[in-house]
Every structure is written in C-alpha cells, then in structure tokens.
Amino acid sequence: MPKLKTKSGVKKRFSLTASGKVKRGQAGKRHGMIKRTNKQIRNLRGTTVVNARDAERIVKIFAPYGL
C-alpha cells in the first residue's frame, strides 16, 4: 500500500494539543467586525478545540500520521 499524504490545508489550519485534541483558530473574524459586539470580538480571540466527532474525522481521513 502506498503511504497516505496529510492534506496540506489541514497542516495549515489545525494543530494538536499536548493531550492529543485538535486545535483550530476561531471562525468569524475575517470581515464584518463593525456589526459584531465588543464582547463577541473579545470572545473570538485565540484558538479553540475542535468538536470530538469532527476531530476524529480530521485525524483519521486528512492527517493519518499526525499534524
């Protein structure tokens, strides 16, 4: 069997935490910030952990050997 390649988009968008969870950047901060409240903007800072079901799919299909 040939080796599976990690999707290059996944390499750029996700990383793993020390405990093995998949980490991603917050969505919804590219444009249209004037219509968002300051609280929304503040809460969208930094990164967040991907939903467990989605993380399973990311690791299994798109990044078979880790990120």
PDB file with one MODEL, atoms N, CA, C and O in Angstrom:
MODEL        1
ATOM      1  N   MET A   1       0.832  -1.196   0.000  1.00  0.00           N
ATOM      2  CA  MET A   1       0.000   0.000   0.000  1.00  0.00           C
ATOM      3  C   MET A   1       0.874   1.256   0.000  1.00  0.00           C
ATOM      4  O   MET A   1       1.881   1.319   0.705  1.00  0.00           O
ATOM      5  N   PRO A   2       0.484   2.246  -0.788  1.00  0.00           N
ATOM      6  CA  PRO A   2       1.249   3.493  -0.764  1.00  0.00           C
ATOM      7  C   PRO A   2       0.990   4.267   0.529  1.00  0.00           C
ATOM      8  O   PRO A   2      -0.021   4.060   1.201  1.00  0.00           O
ATOM      9  N   LYS A   3       1.912   5.153   0.858  1.00  0.00           N
ATOM     10  CA  LYS A   3       1.730   5.989   2.039  1.00  0.00           C
ATOM     11  C   LYS A   3       0.630   7.003   1.763  1.00  0.00           C
ATOM     12  O   LYS A   3       0.412   7.399   0.617  1.00  0.00           O
ATOM     13  N   LEU A   4      -0.057   7.418   2.812  1.00  0.00           N
ATOM     14  CA  LEU A   4      -1.081   8.440   2.685  1.00  0.00           C
ATOM     15  C   LEU A   4      -0.475   9.790   3.014  1.00  0.00           C
ATOM     16  O   LEU A   4       0.288   9.924   3.970  1.00  0.00           O
ATOM     17  N   LYS A   5      -0.820  10.792   2.211  1.00  0.00           N
ATOM     18  CA  LYS A   5      -0.298  12.132   2.471  1.00  0.00           C
ATOM     19  C   LYS A   5      -1.278  12.898   3.350  1.00  0.00           C
ATOM     20  O   LYS A   5      -2.494  12.752   3.218  1.00  0.00           O
ATOM     21  N   THR A   6      -0.741  13.709   4.241  1.00  0.00           N
ATOM     22  CA  THR A   6      -1.557  14.623   5.030  1.00  0.00           C
ATOM     23  C   THR A   6      -1.994  15.760   4.112  1.00  0.00           C
ATOM     24  O   THR A   6      -1.181  16.303   3.363  1.00  0.00           O
ATOM     25  N   LYS A   7      -3.287  16.125   4.169  1.00  0.00           N
ATOM     26  CA  LYS A   7      -3.782  17.234   3.346  1.00  0.00           C
ATOM     27  C   LYS A   7      -3.077  18.517   3.757  1.00  0.00           C
ATOM     28  O   LYS A   7      -2.997  18.828   4.946  1.00  0.00           O
ATOM     29  N   SER A   8      -2.568  19.259   2.787  1.00  0.00           N
ATOM     30  CA  SER A   8      -1.785  20.449   3.110  1.00  0.00           C
ATOM     31  C   SER A   8      -2.638  21.527   3.775  1.00  0.00           C
ATOM     32  O   SER A   8      -2.126  22.305   4.580  1.00  0.00           O
ATOM     33  N   GLY A   9      -3.925  21.584   3.452  1.00  0.00           N
ATOM     34  CA  GLY A   9      -4.807  22.552   4.099  1.00  0.00           C
ATOM     35  C   GLY A   9      -4.990  22.254   5.572  1.00  0.00           C
ATOM     36  O   GLY A   9      -5.129  23.168   6.384  1.00  0.00           O
ATOM     37  N   VAL A  10      -4.990  20.982   5.917  1.00  0.00           N
ATOM     38  CA  VAL A  10      -5.146  20.575   7.315  1.00  0.00           C
ATOM     39  C   VAL A  10      -3.898  20.932   8.107  1.00  0.00           C
ATOM     40  O   VAL A  10      -3.993  21.336   9.266  1.00  0.00           O
ATOM     41  N   LYS A  11      -2.735  20.787   7.496  1.00  0.00           N
ATOM     42  CA  LYS A  11      -1.479  21.161   8.161  1.00  0.00           C
ATOM     43  C   LYS A  11      -1.487  22.630   8.558  1.00  0.00           C
ATOM     44  O   LYS A  11      -0.989  23.003   9.621  1.00  0.00           O
ATOM     45  N   LYS A  12      -2.067  23.467   7.680  1.00  0.00           N
ATOM     46  CA  LYS A  12      -2.063  24.908   7.923  1.00  0.00           C
ATOM     47  C   LYS A  12      -3.130  25.343   8.933  1.00  0.00           C
ATOM     48  O   LYS A  12      -2.941  26.329   9.645  1.00  0.00           O
ATOM     49  N   ARG A  13      -4.240  24.618   8.997  1.00  0.00           N
ATOM     50  CA  ARG A  13      -5.387  25.064   9.783  1.00  0.00           C
ATOM     51  C   ARG A  13      -5.487  24.494  11.187  1.00  0.00           C
ATOM     52  O   ARG A  13      -6.094  25.111  12.062  1.00  0.00           O
ATOM     53  N   PHE A  14      -4.898  23.320  11.417  1.00  0.00           N
ATOM     54  CA  PHE A  14      -5.067  22.646  12.691  1.00  0.00           C
ATOM     55  C   PHE A  14      -3.726  22.297  13.323  1.00  0.00           C
ATOM     56  O   PHE A  14      -2.712  22.168  12.636  1.00  0.00           O
ATOM     57  N   SER A  15      -3.742  22.147  14.648  1.00  0.00           N
ATOM     58  CA  SER A  15      -2.576  21.619  15.356  1.00  0.00           C
ATOM     59  C   SER A  15      -3.096  20.777  16.510  1.00  0.00           C
ATOM     60  O   SER A  15      -4.283  20.819  16.834  1.00  0.00           O
ATOM     61  N   LEU A  16      -2.200  20.011  17.130  1.00  0.00           N
ATOM     62  CA  LEU A  16      -2.599  19.139  18.224  1.00  0.00           C
ATOM     63  C   LEU A  16      -2.168  19.731  19.566  1.00  0.00           C
ATOM     64  O   LEU A  16      -1.112  20.354  19.678  1.00  0.00           O
ATOM     65  N   THR A  17      -3.011  19.521  20.581  1.00  0.00           N
ATOM     66  CA  THR A  17      -2.643  19.921  21.932  1.00  0.00           C
ATOM     67  C   THR A  17      -1.789  18.806  22.534  1.00  0.00           C
ATOM     68  O   THR A  17      -1.615  17.756  21.916  1.00  0.00           O
ATOM     69  N   ALA A  18      -1.264  19.027  23.717  1.00  0.00           N
ATOM     70  CA  ALA A  18      -0.425  18.029  24.386  1.00  0.00           C
ATOM     71  C   ALA A  18      -1.206  16.760  24.693  1.00  0.00           C
ATOM     72  O   ALA A  18      -0.640  15.667  24.706  1.00  0.00           O
ATOM     73  N   SER A  19      -2.510  16.901  24.940  1.00  0.00           N
ATOM     74  CA  SER A  19      -3.328  15.732  25.254  1.00  0.00           C
ATOM     75  C   SER A  19      -3.886  15.055  24.012  1.00  0.00           C
ATOM     76  O   SER A  19      -4.602  14.059  24.115  1.00  0.00           O
ATOM     77  N   GLY A  20      -3.556  15.601  22.816  1.00  0.00           N
ATOM     78  CA  GLY A  20      -3.963  14.965  21.567  1.00  0.00           C
ATOM     79  C   GLY A  20      -5.244  15.501  20.962  1.00  0.00           C
ATOM     80  O   GLY A  20      -5.718  14.966  19.960  1.00  0.00           O
ATOM     81  N   LYS A  21      -5.819  16.546  21.543  1.00  0.00           N
ATOM     82  CA  LYS A  21      -7.016  17.147  20.959  1.00  0.00           C
ATOM     83  C   LYS A  21      -6.611  18.016  19.779  1.00  0.00           C
ATOM     84  O   LYS A  21      -5.472  18.475  19.700  1.00  0.00           O
ATOM     85  N   VAL A  22      -7.547  18.240  18.862  1.00  0.00           N
ATOM     86  CA  VAL A  22      -7.266  19.056  17.674  1.00  0.00           C
ATOM     87  C   VAL A  22      -7.666  20.497  17.968  1.00  0.00           C
ATOM     88  O   VAL A  22      -8.774  20.768  18.429  1.00  0.00           O
ATOM     89  N   LYS A  23      -6.741  21.414  17.692  1.00  0.00           N
ATOM     90  CA  LYS A  23      -6.932  22.831  17.982  1.00  0.00           C
ATOM     91  C   LYS A  23      -7.107  23.586  16.667  1.00  0.00           C
ATOM     92  O   LYS A  23      -6.468  23.257  15.668  1.00  0.00           O
ATOM     93  N   ARG A  24      -7.971  24.594  16.672  1.00  0.00           N
ATOM     94  CA  ARG A  24      -8.207  25.403  15.477  1.00  0.00           C
ATOM     95  C   ARG A  24      -8.343  26.863  15.845  1.00  0.00           C
ATOM     96  O   ARG A  24      -8.575  27.206  17.005  1.00  0.00           O
ATOM     97  N   GLY A  25      -8.196  27.723  14.843  1.00  0.00           N
ATOM     98  CA  GLY A  25      -8.420  29.150  15.062  1.00  0.00           C
ATOM     99  C   GLY A  25      -9.908  29.438  15.123  1.00  0.00           C
ATOM    100  O   GLY A  25     -10.715  28.660  14.614  1.00  0.00           O
ATOM    101  N   GLN A  26     -10.276  30.547  15.739  1.00  0.00           N
ATOM    102  CA  GLN A  26     -11.678  30.916  15.845  1.00  0.00           C
ATOM    103  C   GLN A  26     -12.213  31.364  14.487  1.00  0.00           C
ATOM    104  O   GLN A  26     -11.513  32.031  13.725  1.00  0.00           O
ATOM    105  N   ALA A  27     -13.448  30.995  14.193  1.00  0.00           N
ATOM    106  CA  ALA A  27     -14.095  31.404  12.950  1.00  0.00           C
ATOM    107  C   ALA A  27     -14.819  32.731  13.147  1.00  0.00           C
ATOM    108  O   ALA A  27     -15.148  33.106  14.272  1.00  0.00           O
ATOM    109  N   GLY A  28     -15.062  33.433  12.054  1.00  0.00           N
ATOM    110  CA  GLY A  28     -15.899  34.625  12.110  1.00  0.00           C
ATOM    111  C   GLY A  28     -15.181  35.912  12.441  1.00  0.00           C
ATOM    112  O   GLY A  28     -15.787  36.820  13.009  1.00  0.00           O
ATOM    113  N   LYS A  29     -13.887  36.022  12.100  1.00  0.00           N
ATOM    114  CA  LYS A  29     -13.159  37.252  12.404  1.00  0.00           C
ATOM    115  C   LYS A  29     -12.482  37.863  11.184  1.00  0.00           C
ATOM    116  O   LYS A  29     -11.602  38.710  11.338  1.00  0.00           O
ATOM    117  N   ARG A  30     -12.861  37.464   9.994  1.00  0.00           N
ATOM    118  CA  ARG A  30     -12.187  37.966   8.800  1.00  0.00           C
ATOM    119  C   ARG A  30     -12.708  39.326   8.353  1.00  0.00           C
ATOM    120  O   ARG A  30     -11.925  40.186   7.949  1.00  0.00           O
ATOM    121  N   HIS A  31     -14.003  39.527   8.420  1.00  0.00           N
ATOM    122  CA  HIS A  31     -14.580  40.798   7.973  1.00  0.00           C
ATOM    123  C   HIS A  31     -15.909  41.005   8.683  1.00  0.00           C
ATOM    124  O   HIS A  31     -16.396  40.110   9.375  1.00  0.00           O
ATOM    125  N   GLY A  32     -16.501  42.195   8.508  1.00  0.00           N
ATOM    126  CA  GLY A  32     -17.791  42.487   9.133  1.00  0.00           C
ATOM    127  C   GLY A  32     -17.698  42.675  10.630  1.00  0.00           C
ATOM    128  O   GLY A  32     -18.659  42.402  11.350  1.00  0.00           O
ATOM    129  N   MET A  33     -16.543  43.143  11.117  1.00  0.00           N
ATOM    130  CA  MET A  33     -16.362  43.289  12.558  1.00  0.00           C
ATOM    131  C   MET A  33     -17.183  44.446  13.120  1.00  0.00           C
ATOM    132  O   MET A  33     -17.458  44.483  14.320  1.00  0.00           O
ATOM    133  N   ILE A  34     -17.572  45.379  12.278  1.00  0.00           N
ATOM    134  CA  ILE A  34     -18.301  46.554  12.759  1.00  0.00           C
ATOM    135  C   ILE A  34     -19.690  46.173  13.269  1.00  0.00           C
ATOM    136  O   ILE A  34     -20.245  46.853  14.132  1.00  0.00           O
ATOM    137  N   LYS A  35     -20.246  45.098  12.742  1.00  0.00           N
ATOM    138  CA  LYS A  35     -21.574  44.675  13.192  1.00  0.00           C
ATOM    139  C   LYS A  35     -21.530  43.747  14.387  1.00  0.00           C
ATOM    140  O   LYS A  35     -22.580  43.425  14.943  1.00  0.00           O
ATOM    141  N   ARG A  36     -20.350  43.303  14.806  1.00  0.00           N
ATOM    142  CA  ARG A  36     -20.225  42.434  15.972  1.00  0.00           C
ATOM    143  C   ARG A  36     -20.034  43.282  17.232  1.00  0.00           C
ATOM    144  O   ARG A  36     -19.448  44.363  17.187  1.00  0.00           O
ATOM    145  N   THR A  37     -20.531  42.779  18.331  1.00  0.00           N
ATOM    146  CA  THR A  37     -20.347  43.498  19.589  1.00  0.00           C
ATOM    147  C   THR A  37     -18.915  43.310  20.071  1.00  0.00           C
ATOM    148  O   THR A  37     -18.218  42.390  19.645  1.00  0.00           O
ATOM    149  N   ASN A  38     -18.488  44.197  20.968  1.00  0.00           N
ATOM    150  CA  ASN A  38     -17.137  44.077  21.518  1.00  0.00           C
ATOM    151  C   ASN A  38     -16.970  42.764  22.267  1.00  0.00           C
ATOM    152  O   ASN A  38     -15.886  42.180  22.275  1.00  0.00           O
ATOM    153  N   LYS A  39     -18.034  42.306  22.891  1.00  0.00           N
ATOM    154  CA  LYS A  39     -17.991  41.039  23.624  1.00  0.00           C
ATOM    155  C   LYS A  39     -17.748  39.874  22.664  1.00  0.00           C
ATOM    156  O   LYS A  39     -16.952  38.982  22.959  1.00  0.00           O
ATOM    157  N   GLN A  40     -18.429  39.880  21.523  1.00  0.00           N
ATOM    158  CA  GLN A  40     -18.225  38.828  20.524  1.00  0.00           C
ATOM    159  C   GLN A  40     -16.782  38.819  20.037  1.00  0.00           C
ATOM    160  O   GLN A  40     -16.151  37.764  19.967  1.00  0.00           O
ATOM    161  N   ILE A  41     -16.267  39.983  19.704  1.00  0.00           N
ATOM    162  CA  ILE A  41     -14.893  40.098  19.201  1.00  0.00           C
ATOM    163  C   ILE A  41     -13.907  39.597  20.246  1.00  0.00           C
ATOM    164  O   ILE A  41     -12.964  38.876  19.919  1.00  0.00           O
ATOM    165  N   ARG A  42     -14.118  39.973  21.492  1.00  0.00           N
ATOM    166  CA  ARG A  42     -13.251  39.554  22.587  1.00  0.00           C
ATOM    167  C   ARG A  42     -13.278  38.033  22.761  1.00  0.00           C
ATOM    168  O   ARG A  42     -12.236  37.410  22.965  1.00  0.00           O
ATOM    169  N   ASN A  43     -14.463  37.444  22.680  1.00  0.00           N
ATOM    170  CA  ASN A  43     -14.601  36.003  22.877  1.00  0.00           C
ATOM    171  C   ASN A  43     -14.069  35.184  21.713  1.00  0.00           C
ATOM    172  O   ASN A  43     -13.843  33.982  21.853  1.00  0.00           O
ATOM    173  N   LEU A  44     -13.865  35.822  20.561  1.00  0.00           N
ATOM    174  CA  LEU A  44     -13.345  35.107  19.391  1.00  0.00           C
ATOM    175  C   LEU A  44     -11.817  35.137  19.298  1.00  0.00           C
ATOM    176  O   LEU A  44     -11.248  34.638  18.328  1.00  0.00           O
ATOM    177  N   ARG A  45     -11.152  35.716  20.294  1.00  0.00           N
ATOM    178  CA  ARG A  45      -9.691  35.755  20.285  1.00  0.00           C
ATOM    179  C   ARG A  45      -9.113  34.366  20.484  1.00  0.00           C
ATOM    180  O   ARG A  45      -9.750  33.486  21.064  1.00  0.00           O
ATOM    181  N   GLY A  46      -7.900  34.185  19.993  1.00  0.00           N
ATOM    182  CA  GLY A  46      -7.167  32.956  20.288  1.00  0.00           C
ATOM    183  C   GLY A  46      -7.671  31.749  19.522  1.00  0.00           C
ATOM    184  O   GLY A  46      -8.176  31.873  18.407  1.00  0.00           O
ATOM    185  N   THR A  47      -7.528  30.578  20.132  1.00  0.00           N
ATOM    186  CA  THR A  47      -7.895  29.331  19.483  1.00  0.00           C
ATOM    187  C   THR A  47      -8.909  28.586  20.319  1.00  0.00           C
ATOM    188  O   THR A  47      -9.182  28.955  21.462  1.00  0.00           O
ATOM    189  N   THR A  48      -9.468  27.527  19.742  1.00  0.00           N
ATOM    190  CA  THR A  48     -10.427  26.686  20.439  1.00  0.00           C
ATOM    191  C   THR A  48     -10.201  25.238  20.025  1.00  0.00           C
ATOM    192  O   THR A  48      -9.480  24.961  19.066  1.00  0.00           O
ATOM    193  N   VAL A  49     -10.820  24.325  20.753  1.00  0.00           N
ATOM    194  CA  VAL A  49     -10.667  22.897  20.469  1.00  0.00           C
ATOM    195  C   VAL A  49     -11.798  22.462  19.548  1.00  0.00           C
ATOM    196  O   VAL A  49     -12.941  22.890  19.713  1.00  0.00           O
ATOM    197  N   VAL A  50     -11.478  21.609  18.575  1.00  0.00           N
ATOM    198  CA  VAL A  50     -12.461  21.106  17.616  1.00  0.00           C
ATOM    199  C   VAL A  50     -13.365  20.093  18.307  1.00  0.00           C
ATOM    200  O   VAL A  50     -12.927  19.356  19.190  1.00  0.00           O
ATOM    201  N   ASN A  51     -14.626  20.065  17.897  1.00  0.00           N
ATOM    202  CA  ASN A  51     -15.593  19.080  18.370  1.00  0.00           C
ATOM    203  C   ASN A  51     -15.009  17.671  18.206  1.00  0.00           C
ATOM    204  O   ASN A  51     -14.346  17.388  17.208  1.00  0.00           O
ATOM    205  N   ALA A  52     -15.253  16.796  19.174  1.00  0.00           N
ATOM    206  CA  ALA A  52     -14.634  15.464  19.201  1.00  0.00           C
ATOM    207  C   ALA A  52     -14.947  14.651  17.945  1.00  0.00           C
ATOM    208  O   ALA A  52     -14.072  13.962  17.421  1.00  0.00           O
ATOM    209  N   ARG A  53     -16.170  14.726  17.467  1.00  0.00           N
ATOM    210  CA  ARG A  53     -16.572  13.957  16.279  1.00  0.00           C
ATOM    211  C   ARG A  53     -15.839  14.464  15.037  1.00  0.00           C
ATOM    212  O   ARG A  53     -15.385  13.667  14.215  1.00  0.00           O
ATOM    213  N   ASP A  54     -15.722  15.775  14.899  1.00  0.00           N
ATOM    214  CA  ASP A  54     -15.010  16.353  13.766  1.00  0.00           C
ATOM    215  C   ASP A  54     -13.516  16.066  13.864  1.00  0.00           C
ATOM    216  O   ASP A  54     -12.858  15.808  12.856  1.00  0.00           O
ATOM    217  N   ALA A  55     -12.987  16.112  15.080  1.00  0.00           N
ATOM    218  CA  ALA A  55     -11.558  15.861  15.291  1.00  0.00           C
ATOM    219  C   ALA A  55     -11.198  14.446  14.874  1.00  0.00           C
ATOM    220  O   ALA A  55     -10.145  14.210  14.281  1.00  0.00           O
ATOM    221  N   GLU A  56     -12.074  13.515  15.188  1.00  0.00           N
ATOM    222  CA  GLU A  56     -11.864  12.113  14.810  1.00  0.00           C
ATOM    223  C   GLU A  56     -11.721  11.994  13.291  1.00  0.00           C
ATOM    224  O   GLU A  56     -10.849  11.282  12.792  1.00  0.00           O
ATOM    225  N   ARG A  57     -12.570  12.688  12.580  1.00  0.00           N
ATOM    226  CA  ARG A  57     -12.565  12.669  11.125  1.00  0.00           C
ATOM    227  C   ARG A  57     -11.310  13.334  10.555  1.00  0.00           C
ATOM    228  O   ARG A  57     -10.701  12.829   9.612  1.00  0.00           O
ATOM    229  N   ILE A  58     -10.941  14.459  11.133  1.00  0.00           N
ATOM    230  CA  ILE A  58      -9.743  15.174  10.673  1.00  0.00           C
ATOM    231  C   ILE A  58      -8.516  14.281  10.790  1.00  0.00           C
ATOM    232  O   ILE A  58      -7.729  14.165   9.850  1.00  0.00           O
ATOM    233  N   VAL A  59      -8.358  13.646  11.957  1.00  0.00           N
ATOM    234  CA  VAL A  59      -7.179  12.827  12.199  1.00  0.00           C
ATOM    235  C   VAL A  59      -7.181  11.576  11.340  1.00  0.00           C
ATOM    236  O   VAL A  59      -6.150  11.204  10.779  1.00  0.00           O
ATOM    237  N   LYS A  60      -8.325  10.928  11.232  1.00  0.00           N
ATOM    238  CA  LYS A  60      -8.410   9.658  10.505  1.00  0.00           C
ATOM    239  C   LYS A  60      -8.263   9.824   8.989  1.00  0.00           C
ATOM    240  O   LYS A  60      -7.521   9.081   8.346  1.00  0.00           O
ATOM    241  N   ILE A  61      -8.972  10.796   8.430  1.00  0.00           N
ATOM    242  CA  ILE A  61      -9.014  10.940   6.966  1.00  0.00           C
ATOM    243  C   ILE A  61      -7.934  11.883   6.434  1.00  0.00           C
ATOM    244  O   ILE A  61      -7.237  11.549   5.476  1.00  0.00           O
ATOM    245  N   PHE A  62      -7.795  13.054   7.050  1.00  0.00           N
ATOM    246  CA  PHE A  62      -6.954  14.089   6.471  1.00  0.00           C
ATOM    247  C   PHE A  62      -5.531  14.143   7.012  1.00  0.00           C
ATOM    248  O   PHE A  62      -4.637  14.675   6.352  1.00  0.00           O
ATOM    249  N   ALA A  63      -5.313  13.600   8.202  1.00  0.00           N
ATOM    250  CA  ALA A  63      -3.972  13.630   8.790  1.00  0.00           C
ATOM    251  C   ALA A  63      -3.670  12.278   9.444  1.00  0.00           C
ATOM    252  O   ALA A  63      -3.624  12.183  10.671  1.00  0.00           O
ATOM    253  N   PRO A  64      -3.466  11.245   8.644  1.00  0.00           N
ATOM    254  CA  PRO A  64      -3.321   9.904   9.196  1.00  0.00           C
ATOM    255  C   PRO A  64      -2.097   9.707  10.074  1.00  0.00           C
ATOM    256  O   PRO A  64      -2.095   8.811  10.918  1.00  0.00           O
ATOM    257  N   TYR A  65      -1.063  10.509   9.905  1.00  0.00           N
ATOM    258  CA  TYR A  65       0.169  10.341  10.690  1.00  0.00           C
ATOM    259  C   TYR A  65       0.407  11.489  11.651  1.00  0.00           C
ATOM    260  O   TYR A  65       1.543  11.719  12.066  1.00  0.00           O
ATOM    261  N   GLY A  66      -0.634  12.207  12.010  1.00  0.00           N
ATOM    262  CA  GLY A  66      -0.476  13.364  12.892  1.00  0.00           C
ATOM    263  C   GLY A  66      -0.269  14.642  12.106  1.00  0.00           C
ATOM    264  O   GLY A  66      -0.130  14.625  10.883  1.00  0.00           O
ATOM    265  N   LEU A  67      -0.252  15.747  12.828  1.00  0.00           N
ATOM    266  CA  LEU A  67      -0.140  17.054  12.154  1.00  0.00           C
ATOM    267  C   LEU A  67       1.268  17.614  12.265  1.00  0.00           C
ATOM    268  O   LEU A  67       1.542  18.702  11.757  1.00  0.00           O
TER     269      LEU A  67
ENDMDL
END
